[in-house]
């Protein structure tokens, strides 16, 4: 794992942008994208850049079950606002949280990922070490599936909703197996409340209890973390 420690999320956004730019220059055409507070500074840099994704494909990690694409808390909506309106891709896919047949939607999504292997995968991390919505205990070889969110994740994401009751209780998520199939992975983490998860991911044992720790086994991972998120690391990077 390559670890890049930055002062703050703004600087992290610039470092994240550089990774996107280099990936594009090196021929990446399929980008796995993430939502949440963390990637926002990177998306801001991308929006304000002259990078062109119009011949690229994007595949998002996850979506809440039950939220329509035009719901302002859906991940569809987030991606439109934070990236796609400014930087359209040739094709952009986000799981369909309104699918009446969830199993069929998961199959469709897996087929899409298999047909369009991800060259560059962006990730955030949950306070409990989850990636996408793969909560602790998720199988490391899993593909797209419906996830019942843990209370920790519901609490963490409640800040985006009017109140906790409005946070959906389940989501569709790419699995850890599909994430690990990405050619290159960039994980961003900012703030003290990510410090335990970051330390466990980089320096702890590889365990399903900390889903992101499996990234230690991937050959090309870059972690962009700010000083606060790095504060519980034992080693120097
Ligand atoms: C959600 C998303 C993850 C994200 C995590 C952290 O659960 N499904 O993809 O990494 O939250 O979010 P944030 O970046 O807002 O801290």
Boltz pocket constraint, residues with backbone or C-beta under 6 A from the ligand:
constraints:
  - pocket:
      binder: B
      contacts: [[A, 34], [A, 35], [A, 36], [A, 37], [A, 38], [A, 39], [A, 61], [A, 62], [A, 123], [A, 124], [A, 125], [A, 126], [A, 127], [A, 130], [A, 131], [A, 132], [A, 133], [A, 153], [A, 157]]
      max_distance: 6.0
